[in-house]
């Protein structure tokens, strides 16, 4: 998304079972640091450590491994509701 000639990246956390939007966050970058900060914010609202479903974005893999979270790679399927 562009905002005043700046590229903005919108991140969202969706419950894949209920399709409920849990969290939305906008950043000016999409690095591993941004993914880490996004996941850290989401975890404040979780009762336990969730399994995360991700696509091919390499910036999430480092953040998920660093945080010790389980994840599953899925290009289409359950996570497709986000797109």
RODREN-715864 format. One record per residue (C-alpha): residue number from 1; residue in three letters; chain; x, y, z. Coordinates in nm, 4 decimals, decimal comma. Example, Ala and Ser with C-alpha at 12.3 -4.5 7.8 and 13.67 -1.06 7.14 Angstrom:
RODREN-715864
<bafi><nr>1</nr><rest>ala</rest><kette>A</kette><X>1,2300</X><Y>-0,4500</Y><Z>0,7800</Z></bafi>
<bafi><nr>2</nr><rest>ser</rest><kette>A</kette><X>1,3670</X><Y>-0,1060</Y><Z>0,7140</Z></bafi>
end
This chain:
RODREN-715864
<bafi><nr>1</nr><rest>unk</rest><kette>A</kette><X>0,0000</X><Y>0,0000</Y><Z>0,0000</Z></bafi>
<bafi><nr>2</nr><rest>unk</rest><kette>A</kette><X>0,1298</X><Y>0,3513</Y><Z>-0,0712</Z></bafi>
<bafi><nr>3</nr><rest>unk</rest><kette>A</kette><X>0,0803</X><Y>0,6401</Y><Z>0,1669</Z></bafi>
<bafi><nr>4</nr><rest>unk</rest><kette>A</kette><X>0,2181</X><Y>0,9783</Y><Z>0,0610</Z></bafi>
<bafi><nr>5</nr><rest>unk</rest><kette>A</kette><X>0,4731</X><Y>0,8127</Y><Z>-0,1705</Z></bafi>
<bafi><nr>6</nr><rest>unk</rest><kette>A</kette><X>0,5894</X><Y>0,5732</Y><Z>0,1050</Z></bafi>
<bafi><nr>7</nr><rest>unk</rest><kette>A</kette><X>0,5482</X><Y>0,1981</Y><Z>0,0821</Z></bafi>
<bafi><nr>8</nr><rest>unk</rest><kette>A</kette><X>0,3517</X><Y>0,0659</Y><Z>0,3822</Z></bafi>
<bafi><nr>9</nr><rest>unk</rest><kette>A</kette><X>0,3235</X><Y>-0,3033</Y><Z>0,4647</Z></bafi>
<bafi><nr>10</nr><rest>unk</rest><kette>A</kette><X>0,0098</X><Y>-0,4251</Y><Z>0,6388</Z></bafi>
<bafi><nr>11</nr><rest>unk</rest><kette>A</kette><X>0,0442</X><Y>-0,7336</Y><Z>0,8567</Z></bafi>
<bafi><nr>12</nr><rest>unk</rest><kette>A</kette><X>-0,2455</X><Y>-0,9207</Y><Z>1,0049</Z></bafi>
<bafi><nr>13</nr><rest>unk</rest><kette>A</kette><X>-0,2935</X><Y>-1,2167</Y><Z>1,2354</Z></bafi>
<bafi><nr>14</nr><rest>unk</rest><kette>A</kette><X>-0,5978</X><Y>-1,4272</Y><Z>1,1528</Z></bafi>
<bafi><nr>15</nr><rest>unk</rest><kette>A</kette><X>-0,7387</X><Y>-1,7206</Y><Z>1,3483</Z></bafi>
<bafi><nr>16</nr><rest>unk</rest><kette>A</kette><X>-0,7471</X><Y>-1,9872</Y><Z>1,0756</Z></bafi>
<bafi><nr>17</nr><rest>unk</rest><kette>A</kette><X>-1,0379</X><Y>-2,1717</Y><Z>1,2407</Z></bafi>
<bafi><nr>18</nr><rest>unk</rest><kette>A</kette><X>-1,2770</X><Y>-1,8820</Y><Z>1,3065</Z></bafi>
<bafi><nr>19</nr><rest>unk</rest><kette>A</kette><X>-1,1395</X><Y>-1,6484</Y><Z>1,0331</Z></bafi>
<bafi><nr>20</nr><rest>unk</rest><kette>A</kette><X>-1,1401</X><Y>-1,3748</Y><Z>1,3014</Z></bafi>
<bafi><nr>21</nr><rest>unk</rest><kette>A</kette><X>-0,8889</X><Y>-1,0936</Y><Z>1,2627</Z></bafi>
<bafi><nr>22</nr><rest>unk</rest><kette>A</kette><X>-0,6797</X><Y>-1,0919</Y><Z>1,5808</Z></bafi>
<bafi><nr>23</nr><rest>unk</rest><kette>A</kette><X>-0,4321</X><Y>-0,8138</Y><Z>1,5113</Z></bafi>
<bafi><nr>24</nr><rest>unk</rest><kette>A</kette><X>-0,3398</X><Y>-0,5661</Y><Z>1,2368</Z></bafi>
<bafi><nr>25</nr><rest>unk</rest><kette>A</kette><X>-0,0142</X><Y>-0,3724</Y><Z>1,2195</Z></bafi>
<bafi><nr>26</nr><rest>unk</rest><kette>A</kette><X>0,1370</X><Y>-0,1367</Y><Z>0,9605</Z></bafi>
<bafi><nr>27</nr><rest>unk</rest><kette>A</kette><X>0,5113</X><Y>-0,0889</Y><Z>0,9106</Z></bafi>
<bafi><nr>28</nr><rest>unk</rest><kette>A</kette><X>0,7392</X><Y>0,0889</Y><Z>0,6668</Z></bafi>
<bafi><nr>29</nr><rest>unk</rest><kette>A</kette><X>0,9488</X><Y>-0,2253</Y><Z>0,6180</Z></bafi>
<bafi><nr>30</nr><rest>unk</rest><kette>A</kette><X>0,9184</X><Y>-0,6011</Y><Z>0,6040</Z></bafi>
<bafi><nr>31</nr><rest>unk</rest><kette>A</kette><X>1,2441</X><Y>-0,7226</Y><Z>0,7527</Z></bafi>
<bafi><nr>32</nr><rest>unk</rest><kette>A</kette><X>1,2979</X><Y>-1,0000</Y><Z>1,0058</Z></bafi>
<bafi><nr>33</nr><rest>unk</rest><kette>A</kette><X>1,3071</X><Y>-0,7312</Y><Z>1,2753</Z></bafi>
<bafi><nr>34</nr><rest>unk</rest><kette>A</kette><X>0,9605</X><Y>-0,6093</Y><Z>1,1737</Z></bafi>
<bafi><nr>35</nr><rest>unk</rest><kette>A</kette><X>0,8297</X><Y>-0,9680</Y><Z>1,1755</Z></bafi>
<bafi><nr>36</nr><rest>unk</rest><kette>A</kette><X>0,9809</X><Y>-1,0259</Y><Z>1,5208</Z></bafi>
<bafi><nr>37</nr><rest>unk</rest><kette>A</kette><X>0,8204</X><Y>-0,7088</Y><Z>1,6624</Z></bafi>
<bafi><nr>38</nr><rest>unk</rest><kette>A</kette><X>0,4850</X><Y>-0,8018</Y><Z>1,5061</Z></bafi>
<bafi><nr>39</nr><rest>unk</rest><kette>A</kette><X>0,4917</X><Y>-1,1531</Y><Z>1,6532</Z></bafi>
<bafi><nr>40</nr><rest>unk</rest><kette>A</kette><X>0,5975</X><Y>-1,0198</Y><Z>1,9930</Z></bafi>
<bafi><nr>41</nr><rest>unk</rest><kette>A</kette><X>0,2925</X><Y>-0,7899</Y><Z>1,9962</Z></bafi>
<bafi><nr>42</nr><rest>unk</rest><kette>A</kette><X>0,0582</X><Y>-1,0725</Y><Z>1,8954</Z></bafi>
<bafi><nr>43</nr><rest>unk</rest><kette>A</kette><X>0,1858</X><Y>-1,3008</Y><Z>2,1708</Z></bafi>
<bafi><nr>44</nr><rest>unk</rest><kette>A</kette><X>0,0660</X><Y>-1,0502</Y><Z>2,4319</Z></bafi>
<bafi><nr>45</nr><rest>unk</rest><kette>A</kette><X>-0,2887</X><Y>-1,1540</Y><Z>2,3398</Z></bafi>
<bafi><nr>46</nr><rest>unk</rest><kette>A</kette><X>-0,2314</X><Y>-1,5311</Y><Z>2,3279</Z></bafi>
<bafi><nr>47</nr><rest>unk</rest><kette>A</kette><X>-0,2939</X><Y>-1,7655</Y><Z>2,6182</Z></bafi>
<bafi><nr>48</nr><rest>unk</rest><kette>A</kette><X>-0,0339</X><Y>-2,0113</Y><Z>2,4911</Z></bafi>
<bafi><nr>49</nr><rest>unk</rest><kette>A</kette><X>0,2196</X><Y>-2,0418</Y><Z>2,2117</Z></bafi>
<bafi><nr>50</nr><rest>unk</rest><kette>A</kette><X>0,0210</X><Y>-2,0806</Y><Z>1,8890</Z></bafi>
<bafi><nr>51</nr><rest>unk</rest><kette>A</kette><X>0,1272</X><Y>-2,2660</Y><Z>1,5777</Z></bafi>
<bafi><nr>52</nr><rest>unk</rest><kette>A</kette><X>0,1850</X><Y>-2,0039</Y><Z>1,3092</Z></bafi>
<bafi><nr>53</nr><rest>unk</rest><kette>A</kette><X>0,0983</X><Y>-2,0639</Y><Z>0,9433</Z></bafi>
<bafi><nr>54</nr><rest>unk</rest><kette>A</kette><X>0,3279</X><Y>-1,8663</Y><Z>0,7111</Z></bafi>
<bafi><nr>55</nr><rest>unk</rest><kette>A</kette><X>0,3901</X><Y>-1,8358</Y><Z>0,3386</Z></bafi>
<bafi><nr>56</nr><rest>unk</rest><kette>A</kette><X>0,7253</X><Y>-1,8017</Y><Z>0,1681</Z></bafi>
<bafi><nr>57</nr><rest>unk</rest><kette>A</kette><X>0,8265</X><Y>-1,4754</Y><Z>0,3394</Z></bafi>
<bafi><nr>58</nr><rest>unk</rest><kette>A</kette><X>1,1787</X><Y>-1,5489</Y><Z>0,4711</Z></bafi>
<bafi><nr>59</nr><rest>unk</rest><kette>A</kette><X>1,1638</X><Y>-1,2685</Y><Z>0,7283</Z></bafi>
<bafi><nr>60</nr><rest>unk</rest><kette>A</kette><X>0,9181</X><Y>-1,4676</Y><Z>0,9428</Z></bafi>
<bafi><nr>61</nr><rest>unk</rest><kette>A</kette><X>1,1272</X><Y>-1,7838</Y><Z>0,9604</Z></bafi>
<bafi><nr>62</nr><rest>unk</rest><kette>A</kette><X>1,4102</X><Y>-1,6181</Y><Z>1,1531</Z></bafi>
<bafi><nr>63</nr><rest>unk</rest><kette>A</kette><X>1,1661</X><Y>-1,4487</Y><Z>1,3933</Z></bafi>
<bafi><nr>64</nr><rest>unk</rest><kette>A</kette><X>0,9681</X><Y>-1,7685</Y><Z>1,4565</Z></bafi>
<bafi><nr>65</nr><rest>unk</rest><kette>A</kette><X>1,2806</X><Y>-1,9750</Y><Z>1,5210</Z></bafi>
<bafi><nr>66</nr><rest>unk</rest><kette>A</kette><X>1,4237</X><Y>-1,7071</Y><Z>1,7507</Z></bafi>
<bafi><nr>67</nr><rest>unk</rest><kette>A</kette><X>1,1006</X><Y>-1,7003</Y><Z>1,9523</Z></bafi>
<bafi><nr>68</nr><rest>unk</rest><kette>A</kette><X>1,0782</X><Y>-2,0800</Y><Z>1,9687</Z></bafi>
<bafi><nr>69</nr><rest>unk</rest><kette>A</kette><X>0,7350</X><Y>-2,0879</Y><Z>1,8021</Z></bafi>
<bafi><nr>70</nr><rest>unk</rest><kette>A</kette><X>0,6044</X><Y>-2,3795</Y><Z>1,5986</Z></bafi>
<bafi><nr>71</nr><rest>unk</rest><kette>A</kette><X>0,5213</X><Y>-2,2893</Y><Z>1,2427</Z></bafi>
<bafi><nr>72</nr><rest>unk</rest><kette>A</kette><X>0,3929</X><Y>-2,4481</Y><Z>0,9255</Z></bafi>
<bafi><nr>73</nr><rest>unk</rest><kette>A</kette><X>0,4688</X><Y>-2,3315</Y><Z>0,5719</Z></bafi>
<bafi><nr>74</nr><rest>unk</rest><kette>A</kette><X>0,1598</X><Y>-2,3121</Y><Z>0,3523</Z></bafi>
<bafi><nr>75</nr><rest>unk</rest><kette>A</kette><X>0,1400</X><Y>-2,1134</Y><Z>0,0298</Z></bafi>
<bafi><nr>76</nr><rest>unk</rest><kette>A</kette><X>-0,2318</X><Y>-2,1747</Y><Z>-0,0251</Z></bafi>
<bafi><nr>77</nr><rest>unk</rest><kette>A</kette><X>-0,4961</X><Y>-2,3265</Y><Z>0,1998</Z></bafi>
<bafi><nr>78</nr><rest>unk</rest><kette>A</kette><X>-0,5916</X><Y>-2,2107</Y><Z>0,5514</Z></bafi>
<bafi><nr>79</nr><rest>unk</rest><kette>A</kette><X>-0,3870</X><Y>-1,8911</Y><Z>0,5397</Z></bafi>
<bafi><nr>80</nr><rest>unk</rest><kette>A</kette><X>-0,5362</X><Y>-1,7992</Y><Z>0,2018</Z></bafi>
<bafi><nr>81</nr><rest>unk</rest><kette>A</kette><X>-0,8294</X><Y>-1,6211</Y><Z>0,3715</Z></bafi>
<bafi><nr>82</nr><rest>unk</rest><kette>A</kette><X>-0,5894</X><Y>-1,3375</Y><Z>0,4547</Z></bafi>
<bafi><nr>83</nr><rest>unk</rest><kette>A</kette><X>-0,5217</X><Y>-1,2653</Y><Z>0,0901</Z></bafi>
end
